[in-house]
Amino acid sequence: MINRFLILAAVIGVLGCSTTDPFTLLDDAGAERHFSFSWDYGEARSAAPVDFANVRNLLDETAPMLALYREDLTHAAVEEFFISITGSPDIALPILYHAERAGISLSLVFSLAYVESRFAPDAVNINATSSDRGLFQLNSRTFRGLTEEDFFHPDVNTLHGIEYLEWCLAHTSSEEQALVAYNAGLSRARRNDVPQSTRVYISRIMAYRRTLNERFRTYIQNRFPSHAA
C-alpha cells in the first residue's frame, strides 16, 4: 500500500505549503505524525498586481476627467482630487455636478473658477458700473435676477456660472473664444476684438489647466496603476 504520508507530502509540495499551523494525522501503523504548514496559494493570488488598463485607456480620452468622473470605479477618486485642489467639498462637488450635467470639460471649468476667484466663494471685484461676485465672478448687470445671497452661495453661483459658460461655448467656435465671451462679451469674441487684459486672463486659465491636467494624470496613474505594455 502506498503510504498516505507520501501522498500528503506530494500534495503539500505541489500546492506550495509552508507555515506553522499544526496538524496531527495517523500513519498506517496508527502512530501520530505532526505537521506544520499552511496554504500559500491565497497569498500568491492576493500578491498578484491589479491592473487598471481600462482606467489608463480613459486617461487617453479627449475629456479624461469627465470620463473618469462618470465611472463608478473612479468617481470617488476624482471627487477626492478636486476636493484637495479647491480645499473644500462645498466648492468641488457643485462644480463637478453642474459641469458633468452640462458635459463641459472639468479641467476648463475648474481652471476658469481658479482664475476668476481662486475658489473663494466670497470673492468680490468692483468695476466702474458693476461688480463681479462669487466663485465664477458673476456680473451684477448680467445676472440681475440673483440676490446677494445667491451670488455668494457656492452651488447657486456655480450653476449660473457653468450655464453661462455653456452658453458662451454654444455661441462661439472654440474654447478660447468662449472664454473671451465670458470675460469681455460675445460681440467682442465674434469681432475678435480681444482686450489685452482678456488675453492675459485666457493665458492664465490655459496655464493652470495644463498644470491641472498633469497633476490629475499623475494622481490617477498612482491610484490605478496599469502594468500593460
ZIRA-V991383 format. One record per backbone hydrogen bond with DSSP energy under -1.0 kcal/mol. NH is the residue of the N-H (numbers start at 1). CO is the residue of the C=O. If there is no record, write none. Layout:
nh->[NH NH]
co->[CO CO]
This chain:
nh->[7 8 9 10 11 12 13 14 15 17 18 23 25 27 30 33 35 37 44 45 46 47 52 56 57 58 59 61 67 68 69 70 75 78 79 80 81 82 83 84 85 86 87 92 93 95 96 97 98 99 100 101 102 103 104 109 110 111 112 113 114 115 116 117 118 119 120 123 125 127 132 133 134 137 138 140 143 146 151 152 153 157 158 159 160 161 162 163 164 165 166 167 168 169 170 171 178 179 180 181 182 183 184 185 189 190 191 193 194 199 200 201 202 203 204 205 206 207 208 209 210 211 212 213 214 215 216 217 218 219 220 221 222 223 224]
co->[3 4 5 6 7 8 9 10 11 12 38 35 33 31 27 25 23 21 40 41 42 43 225 52 53 54 55 58 63 64 65 66 71 74 75 76 77 78 79 80 81 82 83 88 89 91 92 93 94 95 96 97 98 99 99 105 106 107 108 109 110 111 112 113 114 113 117 120 132 130 125 138 123 134 133 131 139 143 147 148 150 153 154 155 156 157 158 159 160 161 162 163 164 165 166 167 174 175 176 177 178 179 180 181 185 186 187 188 192 195 196 197 198 199 200 201 202 203 204 205 206 207 208 209 210 211 212 213 214 215 216 217 218 219 220]
